[in-house]
Amino acid sequence: MSVLVVDDEPLLLKLASKVLDRLGVKSVTTAQNGSEALALIEADDTSFDVILLDLNMPGMDGIELLRHLGERRFEGAVILLSGEDQRVLQTARQLGAVHRLRVLGAISKPISAASLRLLLQQARKRDFAATAGPQNRLSEAEIRHGLSNDAIVPYFQPKVDLKSGAIVGVETLARWKCESRGILGPGTFIPVAEECGLIDSLTRIIFAGAMTQAAEWGAAGLDLRIAVNFSVESLNDLSLVDFIVSCADENGIGLDNITVEVTESRLMEDLAAALEVLSRLRMKGVELSIDDFGTGYSSMEQLKRLPLSELKIDREFVSGASGDSWAHAILESSINLAHKLNMVTVAEGAETNDDWRLLAALGVDQVQGFLIARPMPGPDILGWRWSPPPATTE
């Protein structure tokens, strides 16, 4: 692992280097301001897996550097260093998310080995294939060709009931099957598909594949709820309802066993069409979930105007929430709100035993995340097993 530490305090740079060395990180580079760090990042022969970034620095501060990292599609992870209050830190994390950066968390000064170790462990086990810089992305021509030649394949991540630990459903995720590069994550093709107006065609292929796989699971005696994420573009298409109904019927899948996840990443331009599509789906028995709750547009407004039955809490408020009072408060209030509205709660992004125990204490209904399983091909679900963490630490 290669780490870049950016801070204007020489003493902290020395301390961070020593702590990283004790944690087994031997490739450590330091920079005393944002401009110096940017020059190192832009060097042709330099690549950093993690950047430890101070927010408050003279000249180019950490906030401005986040923007530059986003513009350059930095592919590594970012850990914030700051003495600022939690609200400033949380805003900086949200800014990193807006710039499509992987901000793992924040560490208050002075740096402790324990807090840094935890975040570095998260950096190591992140699914780096899920994101990709522009140099690794497929072209529009490649995507158009792949859509017609079975390059898009569905992967599935289990959702488990928190009380029993049993698998109750899966989220369907898109992967790209490339002859030369293997299985590619969504960062290599989803942004391009959105820009080129191909995301609806891609989503329909994934949904059809999920229905086929669900039928195969059913034949083997495994009955699971299938969740598929639909974009705003798809929700604006009034033919979507007939497509979902016919595809489910062809495979013998009950509509009450399907969940449509609605992403908040963009405002609904044609609200009337989206409301019609979602209302018709709900009346036919399809469950509706709001995905990434709390990180997109008008979350509270969406809860009021959409016929939702499930609230999916974003990983931003789940992973590491046991040690983050701000995330803990948002997580707890989201769960309480959903239950008061008679909605099922699903927490995504659980990565540690502490995450699981906190979710259990707060009364979450279902959980998914790397702690439970990474996304996998459909046939692998049949043989997949796992054991919930013990209720308390020893």
C-alpha positions as CSV (number, residue, x, y, z in Angstrom):
1,M,0.0,0.0,0.0
2,S,1.3,3.4,-1.0
3,V,0.1,6.3,1.3
4,L,0.4,10.1,0.8
5,V,0.1,12.3,4.0
6,V,-0.8,15.9,3.4
7,D,-0.5,18.3,6.3
8,D,1.1,21.7,7.0
9,E,2.4,20.6,10.4
10,P,5.9,18.9,10.1
11,L,5.4,17.2,13.5
12,L,2.2,15.6,12.4
13,L,3.9,14.4,9.2
14,K,6.6,12.7,11.2
15,L,4.1,11.2,13.6
16,A,1.9,9.9,10.8
17,S,4.9,8.3,9.1
18,K,5.9,6.5,12.3
19,V,2.4,5.2,12.9
20,L,2.1,4.0,9.3
21,D,5.4,2.3,9.6
22,R,4.3,0.5,12.7
23,L,1.2,-0.6,10.8
24,G,3.3,-2.2,8.1
25,V,3.0,0.6,5.5
26,K,6.5,1.1,4.1
27,S,5.7,3.4,1.1
28,V,4.9,6.7,2.7
29,T,5.2,10.1,1.0
30,T,4.5,13.5,2.6
31,A,3.4,16.9,1.4
32,Q,3.0,20.1,3.4
33,N,0.2,21.7,1.3
34,G,-2.3,20.9,-1.4
35,S,-0.3,22.2,-4.3
36,E,2.7,20.0,-3.4
37,A,0.4,17.0,-3.0
38,L,-1.2,17.7,-6.4
39,A,2.1,17.8,-8.1
40,L,3.0,14.4,-6.6
41,I,-0.3,13.0,-7.7
42,E,0.1,14.2,-11.2
43,A,3.6,12.8,-11.6
44,D,3.6,10.1,-14.3
45,D,5.3,7.5,-12.2
46,T,3.3,8.1,-8.9
47,S,0.2,6.3,-7.8
48,F,-1.2,6.4,-4.2
49,D,-3.6,3.9,-2.8
50,V,-4.6,6.2,0.2
51,I,-4.3,9.9,0.9
52,L,-4.4,11.1,4.5
53,L,-5.6,14.7,4.0
54,D,-5.7,17.6,6.4
55,L,-8.6,20.0,5.7
56,N,-7.3,23.2,7.2
57,M,-4.0,24.3,5.4
58,P,-2.7,27.6,4.1
59,G,-2.8,28.0,0.3
60,M,-4.6,25.1,-1.2
61,D,-6.5,23.5,1.7
62,G,-8.0,20.0,1.8
63,I,-11.4,21.1,0.6
64,E,-9.9,22.5,-2.6
65,L,-7.7,19.5,-3.0
66,L,-10.8,17.2,-2.9
67,R,-12.1,19.1,-5.9
68,H,-8.9,18.6,-7.8
69,L,-8.9,14.9,-6.9
70,G,-12.4,14.6,-8.2
71,E,-11.6,16.3,-11.5
72,R,-8.6,14.0,-12.0
73,R,-10.8,10.9,-11.1
74,F,-8.5,9.9,-8.3
75,E,-9.0,6.1,-7.8
76,G,-7.5,5.6,-4.4
77,A,-9.1,6.1,-1.0
78,V,-9.1,9.3,1.1
79,I,-8.9,9.6,4.9
80,L,-9.6,13.1,6.4
81,L,-7.4,14.5,9.1
82,S,-8.7,17.4,11.1
83,G,-9.4,19.2,14.3
84,E,-12.6,20.6,12.9
85,D,-16.0,19.8,14.4
86,Q,-18.0,16.8,13.3
87,R,-20.3,18.8,11.1
88,V,-17.5,20.2,9.1
89,L,-16.0,16.8,8.7
90,Q,-19.3,15.3,7.6
91,T,-19.7,18.1,5.0
92,A,-16.2,17.3,3.7
93,R,-17.1,13.6,3.4
94,Q,-20.3,14.5,1.5
95,L,-18.2,16.8,-0.8
96,G,-15.9,13.8,-1.5
97,A,-18.9,11.7,-2.4
98,V,-20.2,14.4,-4.7
99,H,-16.8,14.3,-6.4
100,R,-17.1,10.5,-6.6
101,L,-14.1,9.9,-4.3
102,R,-13.9,7.0,-1.8
103,V,-13.7,8.9,1.5
104,L,-13.3,6.2,4.1
105,G,-13.7,8.4,7.2
106,A,-12.1,11.0,9.3
107,I,-9.5,10.9,12.1
108,S,-9.2,13.6,14.7
109,K,-5.7,14.9,15.5
110,P,-3.5,13.6,17.0
111,I,-3.4,10.4,14.9
112,S,-3.9,7.2,16.8
113,A,-2.7,3.8,15.5
114,A,-6.0,2.1,16.4
115,S,-8.2,4.5,14.4
116,L,-5.9,4.6,11.4
117,R,-5.6,0.8,11.4
118,L,-9.3,0.4,11.1
119,L,-9.6,2.7,8.1
120,L,-6.6,1.2,6.3
121,Q,-8.3,-2.2,6.7
122,Q,-11.4,-0.8,5.1
123,A,-9.2,0.5,2.3
124,R,-7.7,-2.9,1.7
125,K,-10.9,-4.8,1.5
126,R,-12.9,-2.2,-0.6
127,D,-14.1,-3.6,-3.9
128,F,-11.8,-1.5,-6.1
129,A,-13.3,-3.1,-9.2
130,A,-16.5,-1.3,-8.4
131,T,-15.0,2.1,-9.5
132,A,-12.7,3.0,-12.4
133,G,-11.1,6.1,-13.7
134,P,-11.8,7.3,-17.2
135,Q,-8.8,5.5,-18.7
136,N,-10.3,2.2,-17.7
137,R,-13.8,2.9,-18.8
138,L,-15.4,1.2,-21.8
139,S,-16.3,3.3,-24.8
140,E,-19.8,4.0,-26.0
141,A,-19.1,1.7,-29.0
142,E,-18.0,-1.1,-26.7
143,I,-21.1,-0.7,-24.5
144,R,-23.4,-0.8,-27.5
145,H,-21.7,-3.9,-28.8
146,G,-21.8,-5.6,-25.4
147,L,-25.5,-4.9,-24.9
148,S,-26.2,-7.0,-28.0
149,N,-23.7,-9.7,-27.2
150,D,-24.4,-10.8,-23.6
151,A,-21.6,-8.8,-22.0
152,I,-23.8,-7.6,-19.2
153,V,-24.3,-10.1,-16.4
154,P,-26.1,-9.9,-13.1
155,Y,-24.3,-10.5,-9.8
156,F,-26.2,-10.8,-6.5
157,Q,-25.4,-9.6,-3.0
158,P,-27.3,-11.3,-0.2
159,K,-29.6,-9.5,2.2
160,V,-30.1,-11.2,5.6
161,D,-32.6,-10.9,8.3
162,L,-30.9,-9.4,11.3
163,K,-32.7,-11.4,13.9
164,S,-32.3,-14.8,12.4
165,G,-29.3,-14.2,10.2
166,A,-31.0,-16.1,7.3
167,I,-30.9,-14.9,3.7
168,V,-34.2,-13.3,2.7
169,G,-33.3,-11.6,-0.6
170,V,-30.6,-10.3,-2.9
171,E,-29.8,-7.0,-4.6
172,T,-29.0,-7.4,-8.3
173,L,-25.9,-5.7,-9.4
174,A,-24.5,-5.2,-13.0
175,R,-21.1,-6.6,-14.0
176,W,-19.4,-6.6,-17.4
177,K,-17.9,-9.8,-18.8
178,C,-14.8,-8.8,-20.8
179,E,-12.7,-11.4,-22.7
180,S,-9.4,-9.6,-22.1
181,R,-10.0,-8.0,-18.6
182,G,-12.4,-10.4,-16.9
183,I,-15.4,-9.3,-14.8
184,L,-15.5,-5.5,-14.6
185,G,-17.3,-3.4,-12.0
186,P,-20.0,-0.8,-12.7
187,G,-17.6,2.1,-12.6
188,T,-16.2,1.0,-16.0
189,F,-19.5,1.2,-17.8
190,I,-22.4,2.7,-15.8
191,P,-21.3,6.4,-16.1
192,V,-20.8,6.0,-19.9
193,A,-24.2,4.3,-20.3
194,E,-25.9,7.1,-18.4
195,E,-24.1,9.7,-20.6
196,C,-25.1,7.9,-23.8
197,G,-28.7,7.2,-22.9
198,L,-28.1,3.5,-22.7
199,I,-28.8,3.0,-19.0
200,D,-32.5,1.9,-19.5
201,S,-31.5,-0.8,-22.0
202,L,-28.8,-2.0,-19.7
203,T,-31.2,-2.1,-16.7
204,R,-33.8,-4.1,-18.6
205,I,-31.1,-6.7,-19.5
206,I,-30.1,-7.0,-15.8
207,F,-33.7,-7.3,-14.7
208,A,-34.5,-10.0,-17.2
209,G,-31.3,-11.9,-16.1
210,A,-32.4,-11.6,-12.5
211,M,-35.8,-13.0,-13.3
212,T,-34.2,-16.0,-15.1
213,Q,-31.9,-16.6,-12.2
214,A,-34.8,-16.3,-9.7
215,A,-36.6,-19.0,-11.6
216,E,-33.6,-21.3,-11.4
217,W,-33.3,-20.7,-7.6
218,G,-37.0,-21.5,-7.3
219,A,-36.6,-24.8,-9.1
220,A,-33.8,-25.6,-6.7
221,G,-36.1,-24.8,-3.7
222,L,-34.7,-21.4,-2.8
223,D,-37.3,-18.6,-2.7
224,L,-35.7,-15.1,-2.5
225,R,-36.9,-11.6,-2.9
226,I,-35.2,-10.0,-5.9
227,A,-34.3,-6.3,-5.8
228,V,-33.2,-4.4,-8.9
229,N,-32.2,-0.7,-9.0
230,F,-33.9,1.4,-11.7
231,S,-32.7,4.8,-12.8
232,V,-34.7,8.0,-13.2
233,E,-34.6,7.4,-17.0
234,S,-36.3,4.1,-16.6
235,L,-39.0,5.5,-14.3
236,N,-39.8,8.1,-16.9
237,D,-40.8,5.4,-19.4
238,L,-44.5,4.5,-19.0
239,S,-43.8,1.1,-20.7
240,L,-41.7,-0.1,-17.7
241,V,-44.7,-1.5,-15.8
242,D,-45.7,-3.8,-18.7
243,F,-42.1,-4.9,-19.1
244,I,-41.7,-5.8,-15.5
245,V,-45.0,-7.7,-15.4
246,S,-44.4,-9.6,-18.6
247,C,-40.8,-10.5,-17.7
248,A,-41.9,-11.8,-14.2
249,D,-44.8,-13.8,-15.7
250,E,-42.5,-15.5,-18.3
251,N,-40.3,-16.8,-15.5
252,G,-43.0,-17.6,-13.0
253,I,-42.0,-15.0,-10.5
254,G,-44.6,-13.4,-8.4
255,L,-44.7,-9.6,-8.5
256,D,-44.9,-9.6,-4.7
257,N,-41.4,-11.1,-4.7
258,I,-39.8,-8.2,-6.6
259,T,-38.4,-5.0,-5.1
260,V,-37.7,-2.0,-7.3
261,E,-35.0,0.2,-5.8
262,V,-35.4,3.9,-6.6
263,T,-32.1,5.8,-6.7
264,E,-32.0,9.4,-5.5
265,S,-28.8,10.4,-7.3
266,R,-30.8,12.6,-9.7
267,L,-34.0,14.7,-9.5
268,M,-37.0,13.3,-11.3
269,E,-37.4,15.5,-14.3
270,D,-40.8,14.0,-15.3
271,L,-42.4,13.6,-11.9
272,A,-45.8,12.7,-13.3
273,A,-44.5,9.8,-15.3
274,A,-42.4,8.5,-12.4
275,L,-45.4,8.7,-10.0
276,E,-47.6,6.8,-12.4
277,V,-45.1,4.1,-13.0
278,L,-44.3,3.6,-9.3
279,S,-48.0,3.8,-8.2
280,R,-49.0,1.1,-10.8
281,L,-46.1,-1.1,-9.7
282,R,-47.1,-0.8,-6.1
283,M,-50.7,-1.6,-6.8
284,K,-49.6,-4.8,-8.6
285,G,-47.7,-5.9,-5.5
286,V,-44.2,-4.9,-6.3
287,E,-42.3,-3.5,-3.3
288,L,-40.6,-0.1,-3.7
289,S,-37.4,0.9,-1.9
290,I,-35.7,4.2,-1.7
291,D,-32.0,3.5,-2.2
292,D,-29.1,5.3,-0.6
293,F,-31.4,7.2,1.8
294,G,-29.9,10.4,3.1
295,T,-27.3,11.1,0.4
296,G,-29.4,12.2,-2.6
297,Y,-32.0,14.7,-3.4
298,S,-35.0,15.6,-1.2
299,S,-35.0,12.4,0.8
300,M,-37.8,13.5,3.2
301,E,-39.9,14.7,0.2
302,Q,-39.5,11.4,-1.5
303,L,-40.8,9.6,1.5
304,K,-43.9,11.8,1.5
305,R,-44.8,11.6,-2.2
306,L,-43.7,8.1,-3.3
307,P,-45.6,4.8,-2.3
308,L,-42.5,3.3,-0.7
309,S,-42.4,0.2,1.4
310,E,-38.7,-0.1,2.2
311,L,-36.0,2.4,3.3
312,K,-32.4,1.5,2.4
313,I,-29.9,3.4,4.5
314,D,-26.7,4.4,2.7
315,R,-23.4,2.8,3.7
316,E,-22.2,6.3,4.6
317,F,-24.2,6.1,7.8
318,V,-23.7,2.4,8.5
319,S,-20.0,1.5,8.1
320,G,-18.1,2.6,11.2
321,A,-21.2,4.3,12.8
322,S,-20.4,2.7,16.2
323,G,-17.4,5.1,16.4
324,D,-19.0,8.1,14.6
325,S,-21.5,10.0,16.7
326,W,-22.8,11.9,13.7
327,A,-23.4,8.8,11.6
328,H,-24.9,7.0,14.6
329,A,-27.4,9.8,15.1
330,I,-28.5,9.8,11.4
331,L,-28.7,6.0,11.4
332,E,-30.8,5.8,14.5
333,S,-33.2,8.6,13.4
334,S,-33.6,7.0,9.9
335,I,-34.5,3.6,11.4
336,N,-37.0,5.2,13.8
337,L,-38.6,7.3,11.0
338,A,-38.9,4.3,8.7
339,H,-40.6,2.2,11.4
340,K,-43.0,4.9,12.2
341,L,-44.0,4.9,8.5
342,N,-44.4,1.1,8.6
343,M,-41.4,0.6,6.2
344,V,-38.9,-2.2,6.3
345,T,-35.3,-0.9,7.0
346,V,-32.3,-2.3,5.1
347,A,-28.8,-1.2,6.1
348,E,-26.2,-1.5,3.4
349,G,-22.4,-1.4,3.8
350,A,-22.0,-3.4,7.0
351,E,-18.3,-4.3,7.1
352,T,-17.5,-5.2,10.8
353,N,-18.9,-7.1,13.7
354,D,-19.4,-3.7,15.5
355,D,-21.5,-2.5,12.6
356,W,-23.7,-5.6,12.9
357,R,-24.1,-5.3,16.7
358,L,-25.0,-1.6,16.4
359,L,-27.6,-2.4,13.8
360,A,-29.1,-5.1,16.0
361,A,-29.3,-2.7,18.9
362,L,-31.0,-0.1,16.8
363,G,-33.6,-2.5,15.4
364,V,-32.7,-2.7,11.7
365,D,-34.7,-5.3,9.8
366,Q,-32.3,-6.4,7.1
367,V,-28.5,-6.0,6.5
368,Q,-26.2,-6.4,3.5
369,G,-22.5,-5.6,3.1
370,F,-19.0,-7.1,2.8
371,L,-19.3,-8.5,6.4
372,I,-22.0,-10.8,5.0
373,A,-20.9,-11.4,1.4
374,R,-19.5,-9.7,-1.6
375,P,-21.6,-9.7,-4.8
376,M,-21.4,-13.1,-6.5
377,P,-22.7,-14.9,-9.6
378,G,-26.2,-16.4,-9.3
379,P,-25.3,-20.1,-9.1
380,D,-23.0,-19.4,-6.1
381,I,-25.9,-18.2,-4.0
382,L,-27.2,-21.8,-3.7
383,G,-24.1,-23.0,-1.9
384,W,-23.5,-19.8,0.1
385,R,-23.5,-20.0,3.8
386,W,-22.6,-17.6,6.6
387,S,-22.8,-17.3,10.4
388,P,-23.8,-14.0,12.2
389,P,-21.3,-12.5,14.6
390,P,-21.6,-13.3,18.3
391,A,-24.0,-11.0,20.2
392,T,-21.2,-9.5,22.3
393,T,-17.4,-9.2,22.2
394,E,-15.5,-11.6,24.3
